[in-house]
Amino acid sequence: MSERKAVVLFGHGARDPEWARPMERTREALRKQAPELRVELAFLELMRPTLEEAIDTLAGQGVTRITVVPMFLAHGGHLKRDVPVLIEAARRRHPGCGIDQALAVGEAEGVVTAMAEYALRSAQAGE
Amino acid sequence: MSERKAVVLFGHGARDPEWARPMERTREALRKQAPELRVELAFLELMRPTLEEAIDTLAGQGVTRITVVPMFLAHGGHLKRDVPVLIEAARRRHPGCGIDQALAVGEAEGVVTAMAEYALRSAQAGE
């Protein structure tokens, strides 16, 4: 039986509703690249759904493999300490669903290259 | 007279010293792409130098144009409210130096695309 897979783009959250826009744009880009892949957003604080809520919803809908992709610049304290605890608890709630945590997006080589290119273009824009 | 330009990669900061690694890698990538461009790191909190310290150092060394590139996922409250105040104060301290604030890296189209590609690869890695 084939797996039903999903990605959760997991960000810090903020009071400003516009803060989630890059996550929404990433979800749109993902949907174009992989229309068959379920993609949901989730937040550590200040925005909803929480990571628990997003995982519970997906597992409740029969998703059998969830990859949590942290939309953070770096793999810091939240991702090293807090999120593994949340994920371990979610695994216990949903033993039929595999749940993995990826490294933070900012640690990815392609993202580092894109950030450098953007910084260079920004510096050149003022010329 | 040609301008002496610099980029400040400006991040939130964290207690974990490894947190700054993606910023350091971005600086290395920038130095390869543009060896003539001065690139410094700066932090909002918990790490040094601060944005004020980085700008004062660069301006004191004769840099005449500084582009502050926020290493944040989104252009949220810190970047809308706190950082413009810091930059305006720095402009008053250094009237001979042009100082611009770019949008957060996470708002850049190329970075959004790279984040989506990384998320897709992460989801496929478990297959």
gemmi code that builds the backbone of each chain (N, CA, C; Angstrom):
import gemmi

chains = {
    "A": [
        ("MET", (0.854, -1.189, 0.000), (0.000, 0.000, 0.000), (0.894, 1.246, 0.000)),
        ("SER", (0.572, 2.174, -0.855), (1.414, 3.362, -0.936), (1.156, 4.280, 0.264)),
        ("GLU", (2.207, 5.015, 0.662), (2.080, 5.930, 1.786), (1.293, 7.173, 1.375)),
        ("ARG", (0.591, 7.699, 2.333), (-0.027, 9.020, 2.128), (0.835, 10.016, 2.883)),
        ("LYS", (1.514, 10.873, 2.139), (2.544, 11.715, 2.728), (2.113, 13.168, 2.860)),
        ("ALA", (2.713, 13.828, 3.838), (2.453, 15.253, 4.029), (3.712, 15.948, 4.534)),
        ("VAL", (3.804, 17.232, 4.217), (4.844, 18.100, 4.774), (4.166, 19.131, 5.657)),
        ("VAL", (4.734, 19.353, 6.840), (4.284, 20.453, 7.683), (5.392, 21.510, 7.694)),
        ("LEU", (5.086, 22.681, 7.150), (6.024, 23.815, 7.219), (5.792, 24.482, 8.567)),
        ("PHE", (6.792, 24.364, 9.431), (6.618, 24.728, 10.842), (7.441, 25.980, 11.163)),
        ("GLY", (6.744, 27.071, 11.467), (7.443, 28.335, 11.741), (7.251, 28.802, 13.166)),
        ("HIS", (7.978, 29.845, 13.536), (7.911, 30.355, 14.901), (6.559, 30.976, 15.214)),
        ("GLY", (6.036, 31.750, 14.266), (4.802, 32.493, 14.534), (5.114, 33.897, 15.029)),
        ("ALA", (4.148, 34.812, 14.860), (4.333, 36.208, 15.254), (2.970, 36.860, 15.373)),
        ("ARG", (2.925, 38.047, 15.976), (1.636, 38.742, 16.105), (1.160, 39.297, 14.772)),
        ("ASP", (2.087, 39.698, 13.930), (1.771, 40.307, 12.629), (1.271, 39.231, 11.662)),
        ("PRO", (-0.008, 39.315, 11.221), (-0.528, 38.266, 10.324), (0.270, 38.134, 9.024)),
        ("GLU", (0.909, 39.215, 8.584), (1.709, 39.149, 7.352), (2.975, 38.311, 7.537)),
        ("TRP", (3.318, 38.031, 8.783), (4.558, 37.305, 9.052), (4.566, 35.940, 8.369)),
        ("ALA", (3.405, 35.319, 8.245), (3.340, 33.952, 7.686), (3.404, 33.937, 6.163)),
        ("ARG", (3.468, 35.089, 5.534), (3.397, 35.134, 4.065), (4.485, 34.313, 3.373)),
        ("PRO", (5.762, 34.410, 3.795), (6.765, 33.569, 3.129), (6.484, 32.076, 3.288)),
        ("MET", (5.864, 31.686, 4.400), (5.497, 30.278, 4.564), (4.372, 29.919, 3.596)),
        ("GLU", (3.409, 30.830, 3.439), (2.314, 30.578, 2.480), (2.864, 30.491, 1.055)),
        ("ARG", (3.834, 31.370, 0.748), (4.415, 31.336, -0.605), (5.217, 30.049, -0.812)),
        ("THR", (5.882, 29.580, 0.252), (6.614, 28.317, 0.135), (5.644, 27.166, -0.100)),
        ("ARG", (4.509, 27.196, 0.596), (3.487, 26.159, 0.380), (2.987, 26.182, -1.067)),
        ("GLU", (2.742, 27.381, -1.607), (2.290, 27.480, -3.006), (3.346, 26.921, -3.963)),
        ("ALA", (4.615, 27.264, -3.707), (5.693, 26.762, -4.583), (5.772, 25.237, -4.507)),
        ("LEU", (5.617, 24.695, -3.294), (5.656, 23.240, -3.105), (4.498, 22.564, -3.847)),
        ("ARG", (3.331, 23.185, -3.782), (2.163, 22.589, -4.434), (2.346, 22.549, -5.942)),
        ("LYS", (3.051, 23.555, -6.482), (3.331, 23.528, -7.927), (4.347, 22.438, -8.258)),
        ("GLN", (5.360, 22.292, -7.393), (6.406, 21.295, -7.654), (5.891, 19.872, -7.433)),
        ("ALA", (4.990, 19.696, -6.473), (4.542, 18.349, -6.105), (3.060, 18.392, -5.740)),
        ("PRO", (2.174, 18.457, -6.752), (0.738, 18.623, -6.480), (0.153, 17.490, -5.648)),
        ("GLU", (0.791, 16.321, -5.674), (0.238, 15.176, -4.946), (0.577, 15.225, -3.459)),
        ("LEU", (1.511, 16.095, -3.075), (1.979, 16.150, -1.685), (1.082, 17.074, -0.867)),
        ("ARG", (0.581, 16.574, 0.248), (-0.200, 17.405, 1.162), (0.760, 18.334, 1.915)),
        ("VAL", (0.440, 19.614, 1.993), (1.305, 20.589, 2.667), (0.473, 21.437, 3.615)),
        ("GLU", (0.866, 21.460, 4.872), (0.178, 22.293, 5.855), (1.175, 23.193, 6.580)),
        ("LEU", (0.681, 24.306, 7.095), (1.497, 25.187, 7.935), (1.215, 24.882, 9.410)),
        ("ALA", (2.199, 25.163, 10.274), (1.993, 25.058, 11.719), (2.968, 26.005, 12.413)),
        ("PHE", (2.650, 26.341, 13.671), (3.396, 27.401, 14.355), (3.731, 27.031, 15.799)),
        ("LEU", (4.896, 27.492, 16.233), (5.326, 27.258, 17.605), (4.514, 28.095, 18.582)),
        ("GLU", (4.243, 29.359, 18.226), (3.466, 30.224, 19.113), (2.823, 31.366, 18.339)),
        ("LEU", (1.822, 31.965, 18.933), (1.164, 33.188, 18.447), (0.303, 33.006, 17.202)),
        ("MET", (0.480, 31.931, 16.470), (-0.362, 31.650, 15.303), (-0.866, 30.216, 15.389)),
        ("ARG", (-1.908, 29.906, 14.648), (-2.504, 28.575, 14.616), (-2.528, 28.052, 13.198)),
        ("PRO", (-2.584, 26.725, 13.024), (-2.601, 25.699, 14.056), (-1.224, 25.505, 14.694)),
        ("THR", (-1.230, 24.896, 15.890), (0.022, 24.464, 16.497), (0.529, 23.225, 15.754)),
        ("LEU", (1.764, 22.828, 16.061), (2.308, 21.613, 15.440), (1.461, 20.398, 15.821)),
        ("GLU", (1.053, 20.317, 17.090), (0.214, 19.189, 17.527), (-1.085, 19.137, 16.726)),
        ("GLU", (-1.732, 20.310, 16.600), (-3.008, 20.353, 15.872), (-2.837, 19.909, 14.421)),
        ("ALA", (-1.767, 20.400, 13.770), (-1.561, 20.067, 12.356), (-1.304, 18.575, 12.188)),
        ("ILE", (-0.471, 17.997, 13.074), (-0.171, 16.565, 12.983), (-1.422, 15.741, 13.268)),
        ("ASP", (-2.176, 16.122, 14.302), (-3.388, 15.358, 14.644), (-4.380, 15.377, 13.481)),
        ("THR", (-4.529, 16.528, 12.845), (-5.443, 16.629, 11.702), (-5.000, 15.697, 10.575)),
        ("LEU", (-3.707, 15.767, 10.227), (-3.205, 14.958, 9.111), (-3.321, 13.467, 9.424)),
        ("ALA", (-2.900, 13.079, 10.628), (-2.964, 11.657, 10.992), (-4.418, 11.191, 11.017)),
        ("GLY", (-5.312, 12.055, 11.474), (-6.732, 11.719, 11.514), (-7.336, 11.539, 10.133)),
        ("GLN", (-6.688, 12.133, 9.139), (-7.175, 12.015, 7.758), (-6.472, 10.896, 7.001)),
        ("GLY", (-5.702, 10.076, 7.719), (-5.118, 8.906, 7.089), (-3.733, 9.103, 6.511)),
        ("VAL", (-3.093, 10.254, 6.781), (-1.711, 10.440, 6.346), (-0.812, 9.503, 7.148)),
        ("THR", (0.118, 8.820, 6.472), (0.939, 7.826, 7.165), (2.405, 8.236, 7.287)),
        ("ARG", (2.780, 9.366, 6.670), (4.158, 9.858, 6.820), (4.168, 11.378, 6.763)),
        ("ILE", (4.683, 11.989, 7.840), (4.711, 13.452, 7.945), (6.156, 13.905, 8.110)),
        ("THR", (6.587, 14.834, 7.279), (7.897, 15.443, 7.432), (7.701, 16.876, 7.921)),
        ("VAL", (8.235, 17.161, 9.097), (8.139, 18.507, 9.672), (9.381, 19.292, 9.231)),
        ("VAL", (9.158, 20.349, 8.464), (10.264, 21.158, 7.940), (10.270, 22.490, 8.677)),
        ("PRO", (11.280, 22.715, 9.535), (11.306, 23.951, 10.333), (11.683, 25.157, 9.469)),
        ("MET", (10.783, 26.139, 9.434), (11.022, 27.369, 8.679), (11.747, 28.358, 9.581)),
        ("PHE", (12.941, 27.966, 9.988), (13.783, 28.767, 10.879), (15.104, 29.005, 10.174)),
        ("LEU", (15.767, 30.117, 10.519), (17.067, 30.408, 9.923), (18.100, 29.365, 10.320)),
        ("ALA", (18.010, 28.887, 11.553), (19.049, 27.988, 12.053), (18.436, 26.945, 12.973)),
        ("HIS", (19.164, 25.864, 13.148), (18.693, 24.774, 13.995), (19.094, 25.060, 15.445)),
        ("GLY", (18.368, 25.958, 16.087), (18.724, 26.416, 17.422), (17.921, 25.728, 18.512)),
        ("GLY", (17.813, 26.390, 19.638), (17.258, 25.794, 20.845), (15.862, 25.213, 20.687)),
        ("HIS", (14.940, 25.963, 20.075), (13.576, 25.447, 19.895), (13.610, 24.110, 19.156)),
        ("LEU", (14.418, 24.044, 18.107), (14.398, 22.857, 17.251), (15.176, 21.707, 17.866)),
        ("LYS", (16.175, 22.032, 18.694), (16.959, 20.970, 19.332), (16.256, 20.395, 20.555)),
        ("ARG", (15.524, 21.240, 21.287), (14.966, 20.800, 22.569), (13.446, 20.675, 22.544)),
        ("ASP", (12.748, 21.751, 22.148), (11.291, 21.782, 22.301), (10.585, 20.911, 21.265)),
        ("VAL", (10.991, 21.038, 20.007), (10.234, 20.372, 18.930), (10.375, 18.854, 18.987)),
        ("PRO", (11.567, 18.289, 19.276), (11.640, 16.829, 19.390), (10.685, 16.264, 20.442)),
        ("VAL", (10.452, 17.012, 21.520), (9.512, 16.562, 22.552), (8.086, 16.526, 21.993)),
        ("LEU", (7.723, 17.577, 21.243), (6.390, 17.613, 20.626), (6.217, 16.453, 19.653)),
        ("ILE", (7.275, 16.188, 18.874), (7.181, 15.147, 17.844), (7.116, 13.765, 18.491)),
        ("GLU", (7.890, 13.566, 19.549), (7.851, 12.268, 20.229), (6.457, 12.015, 20.801)),
        ("ALA", (5.845, 13.064, 21.363), (4.479, 12.915, 21.889), (3.498, 12.612, 20.766)),
        ("ALA", (3.692, 13.246, 19.606), (2.790, 13.007, 18.463), (2.949, 11.575, 17.955)),
        ("ARG", (4.185, 11.058, 17.974), (4.399, 9.660, 17.543), (3.639, 8.691, 18.452)),
        ("ARG", (3.627, 8.999, 19.757), (2.910, 8.122, 20.685), (1.399, 8.195, 20.438)),
        ("ARG", (0.904, 9.389, 20.090), (-0.535, 9.521, 19.807), (-0.923, 8.819, 18.500)),
        ("HIS", (0.046, 8.757, 17.543), (-0.270, 8.240, 16.204), (0.761, 7.188, 15.794)),
        ("PRO", (0.696, 5.989, 16.417), (1.728, 4.976, 16.144), (1.725, 4.505, 14.685)),
        ("GLY", (0.646, 4.719, 13.952), (0.610, 4.300, 12.549), (1.158, 5.331, 11.588)),
        ("CYS", (1.650, 6.417, 12.124), (2.112, 7.521, 11.266), (3.594, 7.799, 11.556)),
        ("GLY", (4.436, 7.706, 10.525), (5.841, 8.072, 10.679), (5.999, 9.581, 10.675)),
        ("ILE", (6.735, 10.114, 11.642), (6.878, 11.578, 11.739), (8.363, 11.905, 11.859)),
        ("ASP", (8.885, 12.668, 10.920), (10.298, 13.048, 10.927), (10.444, 14.558, 11.012)),
        ("GLN", (11.541, 14.984, 11.641), (11.868, 16.416, 11.725), (13.105, 16.682, 10.875)),
        ("ALA", (12.972, 17.537, 9.887), (14.119, 17.915, 9.055), (14.943, 19.002, 9.749)),
        ("LEU", (16.132, 19.259, 9.239), (16.910, 20.409, 9.699), (16.209, 21.704, 9.276)),
        ("ALA", (16.512, 22.787, 9.972), (15.945, 24.092, 9.622), (16.291, 24.460, 8.176)),
        ("VAL", (15.353, 25.136, 7.513), (15.578, 25.509, 6.107), (16.870, 26.312, 5.920)),
        ("GLY", (17.206, 27.176, 6.885), (18.393, 28.019, 6.743), (19.700, 27.247, 6.725)),
        ("GLU", (19.651, 25.967, 7.123), (20.848, 25.123, 7.117), (21.064, 24.466, 5.746)),
        ("ALA", (20.072, 24.546, 4.855), (20.158, 23.870, 3.554), (21.078, 24.643, 2.607)),
        ("GLU", (21.936, 23.915, 1.908), (22.911, 24.562, 1.026), (22.231, 25.467, -0.011)),
        ("GLY", (21.145, 24.984, -0.617), (20.459, 25.786, -1.642), (19.882, 27.073, -1.070)),
        ("VAL", (19.440, 27.011, 0.187), (18.875, 28.207, 0.821), (19.992, 29.193, 1.155)),
        ("VAL", (21.123, 28.682, 1.649), (22.274, 29.558, 1.928), (22.705, 30.275, 0.644)),
        ("THR", (22.798, 29.529, -0.459), (23.184, 30.143, -1.729), (22.191, 31.221, -2.146)),
        ("ALA", (20.889, 30.923, -2.008), (19.860, 31.899, -2.386), (19.906, 33.129, -1.484)),
        ("MET", (20.195, 32.942, -0.194), (20.288, 34.096, 0.717), (21.473, 34.973, 0.323)),
        ("ALA", (22.592, 34.344, -0.049), (23.771, 35.117, -0.457), (23.489, 35.887, -1.745)),
        ("GLU", (22.807, 35.238, -2.693), (22.487, 35.919, -3.956), (21.564, 37.109, -3.711)),
        ("TYR", (20.604, 36.923, -2.812), (19.692, 38.023, -2.491), (20.445, 39.179, -1.820)),
        ("ALA", (21.352, 38.851, -0.896), (22.133, 39.895, -0.221), (22.968, 40.676, -1.227)),
        ("LEU", (23.554, 39.964, -2.174), (24.376, 40.639, -3.194), (23.523, 41.547, -4.063)),
        ("ARG", (22.362, 41.059, -4.493), (21.469, 41.892, -5.304), (21.015, 43.114, -4.517)),
        ("SER", (20.753, 42.940, -3.229), (20.319, 44.075, -2.397), (21.410, 45.134, -2.324)),
        ("ALA", (22.663, 44.680, -2.196), (23.784, 45.629, -2.118), (23.963, 46.350, -3.446)),
        ("GLN", (23.725, 45.651, -4.538), (23.915, 46.240, -5.867), (22.761, 47.183, -6.233)),
        ("ALA", (21.592, 46.972, -5.617), (20.408, 47.764, -5.972), (20.624, 49.242, -5.700)),
        ("GLY", (21.454, 49.571, -4.723), (21.675, 50.968, -4.375), (22.689, 51.679, -5.246)),
        ("GLU", (23.266, 50.976, -6.216), (24.353, 51.588, -6.996), (23.855, 52.658, -7.961)),
    ],
    "B": [
        ("MET", (34.581, 59.746, -7.012), (35.194, 58.782, -6.093), (34.268, 57.580, -5.952)),
        ("SER", (34.811, 56.383, -6.034), (33.966, 55.193, -5.938), (33.543, 54.957, -4.488)),
        ("GLU", (32.369, 54.380, -4.336), (31.877, 54.089, -3.001), (32.616, 52.902, -2.411)),
        ("ARG", (32.744, 52.935, -1.106), (33.227, 51.741, -0.402), (32.015, 51.111, 0.252)),
        ("LYS", (31.637, 49.937, -0.229), (30.372, 49.328, 0.154), (30.529, 48.151, 1.112)),
        ("ALA", (29.484, 47.950, 1.871), (29.470, 46.808, 2.783), (28.046, 46.271, 2.922)),
        ("VAL", (27.959, 45.001, 3.221), (26.695, 44.358, 3.578), (26.797, 43.922, 5.033)),
        ("VAL", (25.728, 44.183, 5.793), (25.624, 43.635, 7.143), (24.516, 42.579, 7.130)),
        ("LEU", (24.898, 41.337, 7.371), (23.917, 40.255, 7.522), (23.442, 40.300, 8.964)),
        ("PHE", (22.182, 40.686, 9.149), (21.664, 41.024, 10.471), (20.652, 39.976, 10.930)),
        ("GLY", (21.002, 39.218, 11.963), (20.119, 38.152, 12.433), (19.599, 38.400, 13.836)),
        ("HIS", (18.677, 37.555, 14.267), (18.063, 37.736, 15.577), (19.050, 37.477, 16.709)),
        ("GLY", (19.873, 36.427, 16.562), (20.757, 36.025, 17.650), (20.108, 34.969, 18.526)),
        ("ALA", (20.940, 34.198, 19.222), (20.439, 33.117, 20.090), (21.534, 32.755, 21.081)),
        ("ARG", (21.164, 31.964, 22.091), (22.167, 31.555, 23.081), (23.133, 30.526, 22.510)),
        ("ASP", (22.633, 29.692, 21.628), (23.426, 28.608, 21.043), (24.424, 29.175, 20.015)),
        ("PRO", (25.734, 29.040, 20.289), (26.708, 29.639, 19.353), (26.598, 29.072, 17.939)),
        ("GLU", (26.098, 27.841, 17.803), (25.941, 27.257, 16.458), (24.825, 27.925, 15.656)),
        ("TRP", (23.994, 28.694, 16.346), (22.860, 29.314, 15.684), (23.299, 30.228, 14.531)),
        ("ALA", (24.477, 30.852, 14.674), (24.934, 31.812, 13.650), (25.557, 31.128, 12.438)),
        ("ARG", (25.652, 29.816, 12.439), (26.360, 29.126, 11.351), (25.786, 29.399, 9.964)),
        ("PRO", (24.448, 29.365, 9.766), (23.944, 29.699, 8.423), (24.300, 31.126, 7.991)),
        ("MET", (24.404, 32.046, 8.964), (24.822, 33.409, 8.613), (26.290, 33.414, 8.205)),
        ("GLU", (27.111, 32.640, 8.916), (28.534, 32.557, 8.549), (28.698, 31.929, 7.169)),
        ("ARG", (27.888, 30.896, 6.890), (27.964, 30.254, 5.572), (27.495, 31.207, 4.474)),
        ("THR", (26.479, 32.028, 4.785), (26.019, 33.016, 3.807), (27.122, 34.045, 3.541)),
        ("ARG", (27.815, 34.450, 4.603), (28.936, 35.383, 4.417), (30.024, 34.766, 3.533)),
        ("GLU", (30.348, 33.504, 3.773), (31.365, 32.843, 2.934), (30.921, 32.786, 1.476)),
        ("ALA", (29.627, 32.444, 1.248), (29.115, 32.374, -0.130), (29.175, 33.743, -0.793)),
        ("LEU", (28.841, 34.791, -0.033), (28.893, 36.162, -0.567), (30.324, 36.551, -0.925)),
        ("ARG", (31.264, 36.163, -0.080), (32.662, 36.537, -0.324), (33.180, 35.877, -1.584)),
        ("LYS", (32.674, 34.657, -1.871), (33.078, 33.997, -3.123), (32.454, 34.694, -4.324)),
        ("GLN", (31.185, 35.099, -4.178), (30.486, 35.743, -5.296), (30.999, 37.159, -5.543)),
        ("ALA", (31.401, 37.858, -4.475), (31.792, 39.269, -4.590), (32.937, 39.551, -3.625)),
        ("PRO", (34.162, 39.144, -3.999), (35.298, 39.280, -3.068), (35.573, 40.727, -2.658)),
        ("GLU", (35.141, 41.676, -3.489), (35.424, 43.084, -3.200), (34.470, 43.677, -2.170)),
        ("LEU", (33.382, 42.965, -1.905), (32.350, 43.490, -1.013), (32.673, 43.145, 0.432)),
        ("ARG", (32.656, 44.145, 1.288), (32.844, 43.899, 2.718), (31.562, 43.310, 3.304)),
        ("VAL", (31.670, 42.246, 4.074), (30.491, 41.587, 4.646), (30.714, 41.367, 6.138)),
        ("GLU", (29.803, 41.873, 6.953), (29.874, 41.655, 8.395), (28.566, 41.074, 8.912)),
        ("LEU", (28.653, 40.370, 10.037), (27.458, 39.881, 10.722), (27.087, 40.852, 11.843)),
        ("ALA", (25.791, 40.880, 12.198), (25.346, 41.655, 13.362), (24.068, 41.014, 13.885)),
        ("PHE", (23.753, 41.321, 15.154), (22.663, 40.598, 15.826), (21.771, 41.547, 16.629)),
        ("LEU", (20.484, 41.206, 16.672), (19.518, 41.995, 17.436), (19.705, 41.784, 18.929)),
        ("GLU", (19.987, 40.547, 19.341), (20.168, 40.260, 20.759), (20.955, 38.970, 20.956)),
        ("LEU", (21.498, 38.802, 22.141), (22.161, 37.575, 22.602), (23.502, 37.279, 21.931)),
        ("MET", (23.811, 37.900, 20.797), (25.104, 37.709, 20.152), (25.685, 39.075, 19.795)),
        ("ARG", (26.971, 39.117, 19.566), (27.655, 40.357, 19.198), (28.387, 40.194, 17.894)),
        ("PRO", (28.645, 41.270, 17.145), (28.321, 42.651, 17.505), (26.847, 42.965, 17.290)),
        ("THR", (26.369, 44.034, 17.949), (25.039, 44.562, 17.669), (25.067, 45.259, 16.307)),
        ("LEU", (23.887, 45.611, 15.822), (23.816, 46.343, 14.546), (24.539, 47.690, 14.664)),
        ("GLU", (24.344, 48.370, 15.793), (25.010, 49.671, 15.990), (26.523, 49.495, 15.938)),
        ("GLU", (27.027, 48.472, 16.640), (28.477, 48.251, 16.674), (29.021, 47.962, 15.270)),
        ("ALA", (28.314, 47.118, 14.517), (28.795, 46.754, 13.180), (28.819, 47.975, 12.262)),
        ("ILE", (27.751, 48.784, 12.318), (27.685, 49.973, 11.462), (28.763, 50.979, 11.862)),
        ("ASP", (28.932, 51.193, 13.174), (29.938, 52.160, 13.633), (31.339, 51.736, 13.179)),
        ("THR", (31.617, 50.438, 13.271), (32.926, 49.938, 12.839), (33.144, 50.196, 11.353)),
        ("LEU", (32.143, 49.829, 10.543), (32.282, 49.989, 9.089), (32.415, 51.470, 8.712)),
        ("ALA", (31.552, 52.304, 9.285), (31.616, 53.734, 8.950), (32.954, 54.327, 9.401)),
        ("GLY", (33.437, 53.874, 10.549), (34.727, 54.365, 11.051), (35.893, 53.954, 10.174)),
        ("GLN", (35.695, 52.912, 9.381), (36.757, 52.439, 8.478), (36.582, 52.996, 7.074)),
        ("GLY", (35.668, 53.969, 6.921), (35.562, 54.644, 5.631), (34.556, 54.053, 4.663)),
        ("VAL", (33.754, 53.077, 5.121), (32.685, 52.562, 4.253), (31.642, 53.659, 4.067)),
        ("THR", (31.185, 53.854, 2.824), (30.258, 54.954, 2.544), (28.860, 54.474, 2.166)),
        ("ARG", (28.683, 53.160, 2.027), (27.328, 52.641, 1.763), (27.183, 51.264, 2.401)),
        ("ILE", (26.177, 51.154, 3.271), (25.925, 49.908, 4.004), (24.520, 49.428, 3.689)),
        ("THR", (24.395, 48.175, 3.276), (23.089, 47.546, 3.084), (22.889, 46.528, 4.193)),
        ("VAL", (21.864, 46.752, 5.003), (21.536, 45.829, 6.096), (20.545, 44.796, 5.551)),
        ("VAL", (20.962, 43.545, 5.527), (20.121, 42.462, 4.995), (19.630, 41.615, 6.163)),
        ("PRO", (18.334, 41.695, 6.484), (17.813, 40.956, 7.634), (17.730, 39.454, 7.339)),
        ("MET", (18.422, 38.674, 8.166), (18.411, 37.211, 8.034), (17.249, 36.664, 8.860)),
        ("PHE", (16.053, 37.056, 8.465), (14.824, 36.648, 9.133), (13.928, 35.961, 8.101)),
        ("LEU", (13.068, 35.067, 8.582), (12.150, 34.394, 7.669), (11.179, 35.387, 7.041)),
        ("ALA", (10.750, 36.372, 7.817), (9.710, 37.278, 7.333), (9.975, 38.684, 7.856)),
        ("HIS", (9.363, 39.653, 7.169), (9.538, 41.043, 7.543), (8.502, 41.398, 8.610)),
        ("GLY", (8.757, 40.981, 9.835), (7.800, 41.148, 10.924), (8.103, 42.349, 11.801)),
        ("GLY", (7.612, 42.264, 13.039), (7.641, 43.407, 13.949), (9.013, 44.000, 14.197)),
        ("HIS", (10.021, 43.161, 14.468), (11.361, 43.689, 14.700), (11.821, 44.530, 13.507)),
        ("LEU", (11.571, 44.033, 12.310), (12.104, 44.705, 11.122), (11.266, 45.912, 10.721)),
        ("LYS", (9.976, 45.883, 11.083), (9.116, 47.018, 10.743), (9.272, 48.160, 11.741)),
        ("ARG", (9.510, 47.810, 13.016), (9.484, 48.841, 14.054), (10.841, 49.114, 14.669)),
        ("ASP", (11.531, 48.065, 15.142), (12.751, 48.268, 15.928), (13.942, 48.651, 15.048)),
        ("VAL", (14.135, 47.926, 13.965), (15.350, 48.124, 13.167), (15.380, 49.475, 12.459)),
        ("PRO", (14.247, 49.960, 11.902), (14.297, 51.303, 11.291), (14.756, 52.383, 12.278)),
        ("VAL", (14.395, 52.232, 13.557), (14.815, 53.210, 14.572), (16.336, 53.148, 14.755)),
        ("LEU", (16.882, 51.924, 14.804), (18.336, 51.765, 14.937), (19.053, 52.359, 13.731)),
        ("ILE", (18.491, 52.121, 12.551), (19.149, 52.596, 11.328), (19.067, 54.118, 11.231)),
        ("GLU", (17.935, 54.691, 11.609), (17.819, 56.151, 11.565), (18.831, 56.786, 12.521)),
        ("ALA", (19.003, 56.180, 13.694), (19.987, 56.704, 14.646), (21.403, 56.575, 14.074)),
        ("ALA", (21.677, 55.469, 13.386), (23.005, 55.273, 12.791), (23.259, 56.283, 11.683)),
        ("ARG", (22.221, 56.619, 10.916), (22.376, 57.636, 9.852), (22.759, 58.988, 10.452)),
        ("ARG", (22.167, 59.301, 11.613), (22.489, 60.580, 12.247), (23.929, 60.568, 12.768)),
        ("ARG", (24.395, 59.425, 13.241), (25.782, 59.340, 13.722), (26.784, 59.405, 12.576)),
        ("HIS", (26.362, 58.934, 11.377), (27.285, 58.817, 10.240), (26.668, 59.447, 8.997)),
        ("PRO", (26.602, 60.787, 8.962), (25.918, 61.441, 7.837), (26.620, 61.206, 6.493)),
        ("GLY", (27.871, 60.800, 6.507), (28.583, 60.548, 5.255), (28.389, 59.138, 4.725)),
        ("CYS", (27.594, 58.352, 5.410), (27.427, 56.944, 5.047), (25.957, 56.666, 4.737)),
        ("GLY", (25.677, 56.189, 3.526), (24.302, 55.788, 3.191), (24.006, 54.426, 3.790)),
        ("ILE", (22.871, 54.295, 4.466), (22.522, 53.031, 5.129), (21.110, 52.637, 4.704)),
        ("ASP", (20.989, 51.479, 4.098), (19.683, 50.982, 3.643), (19.347, 49.669, 4.327)),
        ("GLN", (18.043, 49.452, 4.518), (17.557, 48.191, 5.074), (16.806, 47.436, 3.986)),
        ("ALA", (17.254, 46.242, 3.678), (16.566, 45.406, 2.688), (15.399, 44.667, 3.353)),
        ("LEU", (14.550, 44.064, 2.531), (13.518, 43.169, 3.066), (14.179, 41.916, 3.639)),
        ("ALA", (13.482, 41.230, 4.522), (13.990, 39.984, 5.089), (14.284, 38.966, 3.983)),
        ("VAL", (15.337, 38.171, 4.176), (15.727, 37.186, 3.161), (14.577, 36.236, 2.802)),
        ("GLY", (13.750, 35.872, 3.795), (12.662, 34.931, 3.547), (11.597, 35.457, 2.605)),
        ("GLU", (11.601, 36.770, 2.352), (10.638, 37.375, 1.424), (11.130, 37.316, -0.019)),
        ("ALA", (12.394, 36.959, -0.228), (12.979, 36.965, -1.577), (12.496, 35.752, -2.373)),
        ("GLU", (12.125, 35.970, -3.618), (11.571, 34.896, -4.451), (12.533, 33.705, -4.535)),
        ("GLY", (13.820, 33.985, -4.735), (14.789, 32.897, -4.866), (14.916, 32.081, -3.587)),
        ("VAL", (14.762, 32.737, -2.453), (14.843, 32.026, -1.167), (13.586, 31.177, -0.960)),
        ("VAL", (12.418, 31.725, -1.313), (11.171, 30.950, -1.214), (11.282, 29.687, -2.070)),
        ("THR", (11.778, 29.840, -3.298), (11.935, 28.682, -4.186), (12.886, 27.657, -3.567)),
        ("ALA", (13.994, 28.117, -3.022), (14.970, 27.203, -2.417), (14.392, 26.509, -1.186)),
        ("MET", (13.580, 27.235, -0.396), (12.960, 26.613, 0.784), (11.980, 25.522, 0.348)),
        ("ALA", (11.225, 25.786, -0.723), (10.271, 24.781, -1.220), (11.019, 23.557, -1.746)),
        ("GLU", (12.113, 23.777, -2.462), (12.880, 22.639, -2.992), (13.466, 21.802, -1.855)),
        ("TYR", (13.940, 22.481, -0.813), (14.478, 21.758, 0.339), (13.383, 20.953, 1.039)),
        ("ALA", (12.200, 21.558, 1.203), (11.090, 20.850, 1.858), (10.699, 19.610, 1.059)),
        ("LEU", (10.689, 19.741, -0.259), (10.323, 18.596, -1.104), (11.376, 17.490, -0.990)),
        ("ARG", (12.658, 17.873, -1.031), (13.717, 16.863, -0.875), (13.627, 16.185, 0.488)),
        ("SER", (13.306, 16.945, 1.523), (13.193, 16.369, 2.866), (12.065, 15.342, 2.911)),
        ("ALA", (10.947, 15.645, 2.261), (9.812, 14.713, 2.253), (10.162, 13.462, 1.469)),
        ("GLN", (10.945, 13.614, 0.395), (11.302, 12.462, -0.441), (12.383, 11.602, 0.205)),
        ("ALA", (13.163, 12.200, 1.117), (14.294, 11.481, 1.715), (13.823, 10.267, 2.505)),
        ("GLY", (12.601, 10.318, 3.045), (12.107, 9.219, 3.867), (11.511, 8.076, 3.064)),
        ("GLU", (11.498, 8.210, 1.728), (10.816, 7.186, 0.915), (11.577, 5.878, 0.875)),
    ],
}
model = gemmi.Model(1)
for chain_id, residues in chains.items():
    chain = gemmi.Chain(chain_id)
    for i, (resn, *xyz) in enumerate(residues, 1):
        res = gemmi.Residue()
        res.name, res.seqid = resn, gemmi.SeqId(i, " ")
        for name, pos in zip(("N", "CA", "C"), xyz):
            atom = gemmi.Atom()
            atom.name, atom.element = name, gemmi.Element(name[0])
            atom.pos, atom.b_iso = gemmi.Position(*pos), 0.0
            res.add_atom(atom)
        chain.add_residue(res)
    model.add_chain(chain)
structure = gemmi.Structure()
structure.add_model(model)
structure.setup_entities()
